[in-house]
Amino acid sequence: MTTEPERTDPVPDFTIPLSAADAQALGEDVRRLAERFGAVLHGLVQLRAGGASTDDLEATIGASTELLDRLGGIRDAAVRQHAAGSGSYGALARAMDVKRATAQYRRDTLLKTDPSPMEQWATGSE
């Protein structure tokens, strides 16, 4: 329970909990990702309210697609590094919330390919 007064302004603060060192390490990507995430949240509001224009919907689609691509790159890079660090299929399955066989298949399939451009972006090796 919070003892802070309820906010009444229409735009509450939104904080992404990153240390200063983490934000500095990510550089300009922090701003870009936050902008995309904000656009996706705005699109979600429009979807729930109804009546979004096709231009609004296209902006939501574009922002969510870019965000999903980058999140996929982060996930794939993490899976690849998990495998390199001798992470178990069972632990991977728990992290992915899937069956062990599914996690094994996904990891093994990923490891048969070169890192994607989004994976390279995620690891800073682009």
Backbone as numpy.savetxt, mean C-alpha at the origin, in Angstrom:
# Nx Ny Nz CAx CAy CAz Cx Cy Cz
-10.15 4.98 25.80 -10.99 6.15 25.80 -10.10 7.39 25.80
-10.45 8.34 24.99 -9.68 9.57 24.92 -10.31 10.64 25.79
-9.47 11.52 26.31 -9.98 12.65 27.09 -9.98 13.93 26.27
-9.56 13.82 25.01 -9.56 14.99 24.15 -10.97 15.32 23.73
-11.25 16.62 23.54 -12.60 16.99 23.11 -12.87 16.49 21.70
-14.14 16.22 21.42 -14.53 15.76 20.09 -14.26 16.85 19.08
-13.74 16.46 17.92 -13.46 17.43 16.86 -14.76 17.81 16.18
-14.90 19.07 15.92 -16.10 19.53 15.24 -15.81 20.14 13.88
-14.51 20.33 13.55 -14.20 20.90 12.24 -14.41 19.84 11.16
-14.70 20.26 9.93 -15.06 19.31 8.89 -13.90 18.49 8.34
-12.67 18.91 8.58 -11.52 18.20 8.03 -10.58 17.80 9.17
-10.73 16.58 9.69 -9.86 16.17 10.78 -8.43 15.94 10.28
-7.49 16.09 11.18 -6.11 15.79 10.84 -5.97 14.31 10.57
-5.10 14.01 9.64 -4.82 12.61 9.33 -3.31 12.45 9.43
-2.87 11.58 10.30 -1.46 11.42 10.54 -1.02 10.02 10.16
0.06 9.95 9.41 0.68 8.67 9.09 1.86 8.52 10.05
1.83 7.53 10.91 2.88 7.42 11.93 4.21 6.92 11.36
5.04 7.86 10.95 6.39 7.57 10.48 7.37 8.36 11.33
8.50 7.75 11.61 9.54 8.52 12.28 10.12 9.52 11.29
10.78 10.51 11.80 11.43 11.49 10.92 12.46 10.80 10.04
13.16 9.84 10.59 14.17 9.11 9.81 13.52 8.31 8.68
12.37 7.68 8.97 11.65 6.92 7.93 11.17 7.86 6.82
10.58 8.98 7.20 10.09 9.94 6.21 11.24 10.47 5.36
12.36 10.74 5.98 13.52 11.24 5.24 14.05 10.17 4.29
14.07 8.91 4.73 14.55 7.82 3.89 13.66 7.63 2.66
12.37 7.86 2.82 11.43 7.70 1.71 11.41 8.92 0.79
11.84 10.05 1.30 11.92 11.25 0.48 10.58 11.66 -0.11
10.60 12.02 -1.37 9.43 12.54 -2.07 8.32 11.49 -2.20
8.66 10.21 -2.08 7.64 9.16 -2.18 6.58 9.28 -1.10
6.95 9.81 0.07 5.97 9.99 1.15 4.84 10.89 0.67
5.18 12.01 0.08 4.18 12.95 -0.39 3.32 12.33 -1.49
3.97 11.67 -2.45 3.23 11.07 -3.56 2.24 10.00 -3.07
2.70 9.14 -2.20 1.82 8.09 -1.68 0.68 8.68 -0.86
0.97 9.68 -0.05 -0.08 10.32 0.75 -1.11 10.99 -0.15
-0.65 11.63 -1.22 -1.59 12.26 -2.15 -2.50 11.22 -2.80
-1.92 10.09 -3.23 -2.73 9.04 -3.87 -3.72 8.47 -2.87
-3.25 8.24 -1.64 -4.13 7.70 -0.62 -5.27 8.67 -0.32
-4.95 9.95 -0.23 -5.99 10.96 -0.01 -6.99 10.98 -1.15
-6.51 10.85 -2.39 -7.42 10.83 -3.54 -8.33 9.60 -3.50
-7.78 8.48 -3.07 -8.59 7.26 -2.97 -9.64 7.41 -1.87
-9.27 8.00 -0.75 -10.26 8.22 0.31 -11.35 9.18 -0.16
-10.97 10.22 -0.88 -11.96 11.15 -1.43 -12.89 10.40 -2.40
-12.32 9.53 -3.21 -13.14 8.74 -4.13 -14.10 7.82 -3.39
-13.65 7.27 -2.27 -14.51 6.42 -1.46 -15.70 7.21 -0.93
-15.45 8.43 -0.50 -16.53 9.30 -0.04 -17.53 9.53 -1.17
-17.01 9.82 -2.37 -17.89 10.06 -3.51 -18.70 8.82 -3.86
-18.08 7.65 -3.79 -18.81 6.41 -4.07 -19.94 6.20 -3.07
-19.65 6.47 -1.80 -20.68 6.27 -0.78 -21.79 7.31 -0.87
-21.43 8.51 -1.28 -22.43 9.58 -1.40 -23.26 9.43 -2.66
-22.70 8.78 -3.68 -23.41 8.62 -4.95 -23.30 9.89 -5.78
-23.58 9.75 -7.06 -23.60 10.91 -7.93 -22.26 11.40 -8.41
-21.20 10.58 -8.26 -19.88 11.00 -8.74 -19.90 11.07 -10.27
-19.23 12.08 -10.81 -19.16 12.21 -12.26 -18.19 11.17 -12.82
-18.25 10.96 -14.12 -17.30 10.03 -14.72 -15.87 10.53 -14.55
-15.67 11.85 -14.57 -14.33 12.40 -14.32 -13.87 12.06 -12.90
-14.78 12.19 -11.92 -14.45 11.84 -10.54 -14.09 10.36 -10.43
-14.89 9.53 -11.07 -14.65 8.09 -11.02 -13.32 7.73 -11.68
-13.01 8.39 -12.80 -11.74 8.12 -13.48 -10.56 8.54 -12.61
-10.70 9.64 -11.87 -9.63 10.05 -10.96 -9.45 9.03 -9.84
-10.56 8.50 -9.32 -10.50 7.48 -8.28 -9.85 6.21 -8.82
-10.23 5.81 -10.01 -9.66 4.62 -10.63 -8.16 4.80 -10.82
-7.75 5.95 -11.34 -6.33 6.20 -11.58 -5.51 6.20 -10.30
-6.00 6.90 -9.27 -5.27 6.96 -8.01 -5.20 5.60 -7.33
-6.32 4.86 -7.36 -6.32 3.54 -6.70 -5.46 2.54 -7.47
-5.45 2.65 -8.79 -4.61 1.75 -9.59 -3.14 1.99 -9.29
-2.73 3.25 -9.26 -1.32 3.54 -8.96 -0.96 3.08 -7.55
-1.84 3.33 -6.59 -1.58 2.92 -5.22 -1.49 1.40 -5.12
-2.40 0.69 -5.77 -2.37 -0.77 -5.75 -1.09 -1.31 -6.40
-0.66 -0.69 -7.51 0.58 -1.13 -8.16 1.77 -0.98 -7.22
1.84 0.15 -6.53 2.95 0.38 -5.61 2.87 -0.55 -4.40
1.67 -0.75 -3.87 1.50 -1.69 -2.75 1.87 -3.10 -3.16
1.52 -3.49 -4.39 1.91 -4.80 -4.89 3.42 -4.94 -4.98
4.09 -3.88 -5.41 5.55 -3.91 -5.47 6.17 -4.05 -4.09
5.60 -3.36 -3.12 6.08 -3.47 -1.74 5.89 -4.89 -1.23
4.69 -5.44 -1.47 4.41 -6.81 -1.02 5.36 -7.81 -1.68
5.51 -7.70 -3.00 6.36 -8.65 -3.71 7.81 -8.56 -3.26
8.31 -7.34 -3.04 9.68 -7.17 -2.55 9.83 -7.79 -1.17
8.81 -7.62 -0.33 8.86 -8.20 1.02 8.83 -9.72 0.95
8.01 -10.28 0.07 7.95 -11.75 -0.09 9.31 -12.27 -0.58
9.89 -11.58 -1.56 11.18 -12.01 -2.10 12.26 -11.97 -1.01
12.29 -10.89 -0.21 13.29 -10.78 0.84 13.00 -11.76 1.99
11.73 -12.04 2.23 11.35 -13.05 3.24 11.92 -14.41 2.84
11.80 -14.74 1.57 12.34 -16.01 1.07 13.87 -16.02 1.18
14.50 -14.91 0.83 15.96 -14.83 0.89 16.47 -14.96 2.32
15.64 -14.54 3.26 16.00 -14.65 4.67 15.57 -15.96 5.30
15.24 -16.93 4.48 14.82 -18.27 4.94 13.52 -18.24 5.72
12.64 -17.30 5.37 11.32 -17.27 6.00 10.53 -18.51 5.60
9.75 -19.02 6.50 9.01 -20.26 6.25 7.73 -19.99 5.47
7.26 -21.02 4.78 5.98 -20.92 4.08 4.84 -20.72 5.07
4.94 -21.36 6.23 3.89 -21.23 7.24 3.76 -19.79 7.73
4.89 -19.15 8.00 4.88 -17.76 8.45 4.35 -16.85 7.35
4.75 -17.14 6.12 4.26 -16.36 4.99 2.75 -16.52 4.84
2.26 -17.73 5.00 0.82 -17.98 4.91 0.06 -17.20 5.96
0.59 -17.16 7.18 -0.07 -16.38 8.24 -0.08 -14.90 7.89
1.04 -14.40 7.36 1.12 -12.98 7.00 0.16 -12.64 5.86
-0.02 -13.57 4.93 -0.89 -13.35 3.77 -2.34 -13.72 4.07
-2.58 -14.37 5.19 -3.91 -14.86 5.57 -4.46 -15.81 4.51
-3.60 -16.76 4.11 -3.98 -17.78 3.15 -3.47 -19.13 3.65
-3.86 -20.19 2.97 -3.35 -21.52 3.30 -1.88 -21.61 2.93
-1.17 -22.52 3.60 0.26 -22.68 3.36 0.55 -23.00 1.90
-0.24 -23.85 1.29 -0.02 -24.23 -0.12 -0.17 -23.01 -1.03
-1.10 -22.14 -0.71 -1.30 -20.93 -1.51 -0.09 -20.01 -1.38
0.39 -19.82 -0.16 1.57 -18.99 0.06 2.79 -19.57 -0.66
2.94 -20.88 -0.59 4.06 -21.54 -1.26 3.98 -21.31 -2.77
2.82 -21.48 -3.33 2.63 -21.28 -4.77 2.95 -19.84 -5.17
2.41 -18.90 -4.41 2.62 -17.49 -4.74 4.10 -17.11 -4.65
4.76 -17.56 -3.58 6.18 -17.23 -3.43 7.02 -17.90 -4.51
6.77 -19.16 -4.76 7.54 -19.87 -5.77 7.33 -19.27 -7.16
6.11 -18.87 -7.46 5.83 -18.23 -8.74 6.56 -16.89 -8.84
6.54 -16.11 -7.79 7.22 -14.82 -7.77 8.73 -15.00 -7.97
9.30 -15.98 -7.31 10.75 -16.17 -7.37 11.24 -16.63 -8.74
10.33 -17.09 -9.58 10.70 -17.50 -10.94 10.81 -16.31 -11.89
10.46 -15.12 -11.40 10.48 -13.92 -12.25 11.51 -12.93 -11.72
11.91 -12.02 -12.59 12.76 -10.91 -12.16 11.89 -9.90 -11.41
12.50 -9.11 -10.54 11.73 -8.07 -9.85 11.08 -7.11 -10.85
9.81 -6.80 -10.61 9.06 -5.88 -11.46 9.56 -4.45 -11.23
9.18 -3.54 -12.11 9.55 -2.13 -11.87 9.04 -1.61 -10.52
7.86 -2.04 -10.10 7.35 -1.58 -8.80 8.11 -2.22 -7.64
8.57 -3.43 -7.81 9.43 -4.05 -6.79 10.75 -3.29 -6.70
11.28 -2.95 -7.86 12.53 -2.18 -7.88 12.34 -0.82 -7.24
11.19 -0.20 -7.50 10.87 1.07 -6.84 10.84 0.87 -5.33
10.17 -0.20 -4.88 10.01 -0.46 -3.45 11.34 -0.63 -2.75
12.28 -1.26 -3.41 13.59 -1.50 -2.79 14.58 -0.38 -3.07
14.15 0.61 -3.85 15.03 1.73 -4.16 16.11 1.38 -5.16
15.87 0.32 -5.94 16.88 -0.11 -6.92 16.47 0.17 -8.36
15.52 1.08 -8.52 15.06 1.40 -9.88 16.07 2.25 -10.62
